[in-house]
Amino acid sequence: MRVVAKLGTSSLTDEHGVIDRIGIAKAAEEVFRARGEGHEVILVSSGAVAAGLPALGIPAGERPRDARTLQAISAIGQARLMQTWGEHLGGLGMVSGQVLLAPFDFMVRSQYLHARSTIERLLELGVVPIINENDALADDEIRFGDNDRIAALVAQLLGADLLVLLTDAPGLMDADPRFVTEASLIEEIIEIDHELESLAGGSGSVRGSGGMASKLAAAKMASWSGVRAVIAAAGRERVLLDAINGSPGVGTIVRPRERRLSARKLWIAFALPPSGRITVDDGAVRALSAGGRSLLSAGVTAVDGRFRANDAVEIVDQSGHVVAKGLTRVDASELTAMAGRRSSELNDGAGQVVHADDLVMLPG
């Protein structure tokens, strides 16, 4: 089985940002056991920024917010993090290799194929790939923002069988355990809906950029690409093998959907933040739901936001429910002028708002 395992900042560093060598040693042991049973493991490792803070004498609670400083700190922390991974994996006879990814590696097909080829070759050589976002050079406007989404995209990229999102929680709970003592673990999810997303809450610790909401979003991405996902506690003994084997109580298991999205449409649906909303009439919803149809200006009834051409937008019905997401071919001002008009009524005869290739229907 091919497994992508992601470890969050809270599992790799302590509250001061110091690298948790015991936690990494435990994770390395998990990888060793899984490989010993014939499984391939790809690690997605957070913690670069948190690990870089102590080197500069910056308390974790005073983490800078400006992009340039964070990028510089990540460059320091990433080197320290990889050194620690190398020591612990190497101590068990394993070789690790660093792979830093950027959004363009998934958006541009040549880059996508190159990234896949490189990681595949590392696996053929028996290396444990350790993946992180290229934080030191990432454009602040075009970046992933958290490694949960990277892990889901990598699982799709490599045709993984399983995505394991390891955190400091046992999985998704049916209530916030900080306030509800009888909160219990949700062990299996067939379809992630708005109710489950509301249970996930907001962001995580001050040291990390994710949280349970981010884990659930990544699990949803994995599900839509046909990959089983498990959200589980990094501190659980044999967590990786239990996740591989689907052992009861290992965490929250999210089942894969039968219909899979391509990498590009997965990116559009879940990785790009929407810059606006386009409201459409019932006829447009029916046409889009039939599949293979582009959104035309004739079906647009309202435009919200200040988006530009090629920005991601949500497409909503008359009740305000999101039915699709896509990349618009016109900016908001142009679309406002075009809304409700047929192609034949427009000067250039063009009324295409979102092409079918750039549109993803979302579940109700």
N, C-alpha and C positions, 0 to 999 in steps of 0.2 A: 504494500500500500504506500502511496505517496502522500506525505503529510506536511502541511504548512503549519508551524506552531509559532504563535506570536506571544511575546512576553512584554508586558507593560512596564512603564517606568517604576511604578510602585512595587513591582516584583523584582526589580533589578538594583534599586538603590534604596537607601534608608531615608528617614525624614530630613536629613541634612544634605542629601544628594550624594553621599559617599556610596561607592559601588558596593553592593551586598554580595560579597564573595561566597557566602554560604548559599545564597539564593541561586547564584550562577552555577556553583558546584552541583547543586541539586538538579538544576535544569540540564546540565551536561550529563549527569547520570541518567536522567530520563531519556535523553537522546541516545545514549550508549545502549540502554536496554532495548529501545525501539529498533535501532539498527541491528542489534543482535538477533532480533526475531525477523530480520529480512525487510524491514521497512525503510523507505527513504525519508529523510527529515530535512526540511528547509526551515531555518529559523528567521523570524522577523523580530528584530530587537530594538526596542525603544531605549530611552535613557541617556542619549548623548548630551542633551542640554543639561539635564540634572547632574550628570557626572562631571560636567565641565565647570559647574558653579563653584565647588570647593577649591578647585585649582586657582581660582581668582579671588578667593576669600569672600565670595558673595553668598549670604545665607539663602537657603531655598525659599524662604518666605519673601525675599526681596528680589525675586527673579525679574530681570529687566523685561520690558515689553517691546522695545524697538527692534525691528527685524535685523538690522546690521549687527547689533550686539549679540543677539541670540544666535545668529549664524556663526559669529566668531567663537562663541562659547561652545557651540555644537562641534566645531572643528577640534577643539581641545578635548571635549568629552568623548567624542567618537573614537579617537585614538586610544584613550584609556580603556574604554569599554571593550574594544576589539582585543586589546592586549590581555584583558582578563578572560574573555571568552577563549582566546587562543591557549592560555595557560591551562584552563580547566578541561577543555576538550582534548588538548594535546596530552594531558596527564592520563587520559583514558585511551590514548592511541589514535585519536581522530585529528584530522587536519581541517581547519576552518578557512573559509575564504570570504572576503568582504565584497558585497555588491550594493552600491548606492544607486537608487532609482529616482527618476524625476517623472512628473506627469507626462511629458512628451514621449517617454518610453512606452506609454500605453496609447497615446493619441496618434502617433506617427507609425504607420505599419512597418517601415524599415527598422525603426528603433525597437518596435515591439518584437519583431522576429530576431533581432540581434540580442536583445535582453534574454529572450527565451533560449536561444542557442547557447549563450554563455553559461547560464545557470544549468542547463541540461548537461553541458560538458563538465562542469564542476561535479555534478552528481555521478557522471560516468567515471570520473577519476576518484570517486569515493570521498569527496570533500563535503563538509557540511557548509552550505552557503548561509551566510548571515546577512540579512537584508535590512536596510534602513533607507529612509528618504535622504536624499542628498541635501540636508539642511543647510550646509555651509554655502551652497550656491543657488538654492531654490529661489525662484522669483516669488516675491511675497504675494503677487496677484494670481500666480499659477502654481499651486502647490497642493499636496494632499491634506496637510494639516494634522493628520494623525496616522499612526502606523496600522490601526485596525483596518482602514480602507485599503492600505497598501497590501496587507496580508490577504484580503479577499481578492484583490486584483491579481496578486501573484498566484493564488490558488487557481484562478481561472487561466492565467497565462501558462501554467505548467500542467494543466489537466489533473490537478490534485484530486485525491479521493476524499480528503478530509482537511478541514481547517479547524485548528484548536486555538481558541483565544484564551490565554492564561492571564488571570488577574488576581486581585486580592479578595474576591468574593466567590462563593461557591457556585454562582450562576445567577440567572434572573429569578428574583423572588416575587411572590404574588402581592407583596406589600413592602414598604421600606422598613427593613429590620432595625433601623435606628429608632423608630418610633412604634413599631408593632412587634412585640416580642414573639407572637405566634406566627410570624411570617414564615412561609414555607417555600421550598424550591420548586420552580416550574421545571419539570424534568424533560418534557418533550414539547416541541412546537411544530405544528404542521404548516401553518401560514402566519407570518408576522403581520398583525393589523395595528390600527391606531391605538387600540386599548392596551396592547402589549407594549407599544412604543411609549405610552404615557407612564407605564410602570417603570420603565428604564430610567426615567428622570433626566437630570442634566449631566454636566461634566463631572469629572472625577476629582482627584487630588490636586493640590496646588502644584505638585511636581509634574503631573502628567497633562496631556491635552485631550484625553479620551473620557472614559467613564462608561457606565453600563449602556447608555444610549448609543455611544460609538460602537460598542461591542455588538449590540443588537443590529445596528445598521450594517455592520460588516457581515454578520451572519446572514442577513437578508440578501446582501450582494452575493454571498457564496451560494445561498439557496437558489437564487435566480440563475446562477451559472452551473447548476447541477451538482454542487459540492455540499456534502454533509458538513455541518458546523457544530462545534461543541464549545460552550462558554464554561470554564471551570477554574477552580482555584489552583494557582501555581504551587501552593504549598502542600497540596494533596499528594500522598504517597502513590507512586505508580500512575500519576494522572495521565501521562501520555499514552501508556499502554491501555489503561482503562477507557480512554477516549477512543482509541483505535478499535477496541473490542466492543464498544458500546455498553460498557458495564453499567448496571442500574445505579443511580445516584452519583454518577461521575460529575454531573453538572447539568446544564441546559442543552439539550440536543435539538438542533434545528434541522429538520428534514429537507432534502433537496427537492426542488420543483421538477416536474417532468419536462416542461418547456424551458429551454435554456436561452439565455441572451448571449450575443457575441460580445467580445471584449469591448468593442467600441460602444455598443448600446448599453452595456453594463456601466461604462464610464459616464455616459450621458445621464442615465437614470439615477445613479446613486453617488457619483463622485463629484459632479459639478454642481455648485450651489446655484439656484435659480436667481436670475436678475430681474424677473418680472413675471406677470401673469397675463394670459390671453384667455378671455372668456369666449366660448363658442356656443352656437345654437344646437338644438337636438339633432338636426340633420347632419351636422359636422361630426358630432359624437358617434352617430350610427356609421357614418362613412369611415371614420378612423378605426372604429371597433372591428370593421370587416377585414382590416389588415391590408397592408401594401398601399395605402392611400396617403397622399400628402395633405397637409392642412392648407386650404385656400382662403383667400381674403373674404370671399362671399360668406363663409360661415362664422366670421369673427363678429362679435357683438360689443366687446369692450376690451380695452388695453390698459394695463396697470404696470407702472415701473418705468425706469429710464434705460432700458436695455438697448444694446447695439447689435448690429448684424453679427451672427455667430455666437451670441450669448445664449446660455441655457435659459429656457422659460418653462413655466408650468402651464399646462392647458387645462382649463377648468370648465365644467358644465354650468348651466344656468343656476344651479343650486350652490355653486361655489366648490363642488367636489373636484379634486384633482383627478383627471382621467388619463393624462399623458404628460410627457416631458420631452422636450426636444431643443434643437438648436435653430434659432430663428434666422431667416435669410434677409430680414429687413430690420431697421431700428424702430423704436417705439413710435416716433413721430411719423415716419412713413406709414406704419401699419395703422395708426389712428386715421390717417387720411384714406387708406385703402379699405378699412373695415366695412363689411357688408356689401362690397362692390364685386361684381363678377369680373373675370379677366378681360372680357370683351369691352368692359366699360373703362378700363385703365388705358392710359396713353400708350404704354409699351406692350400692352396685352399680357403682362405678367401679373399673376395674382397668387403666386406660390409663397406661402409664409414659412412653413416648416416642411422640408422634403421628407418623404417616407423613410429614406435611409438615415435620417437624423432624428427620427421620432420613435419613442418607446411608449406603448400603452401600459398603464399601471393598474393594479387591481383596485377595485372599489372598496 
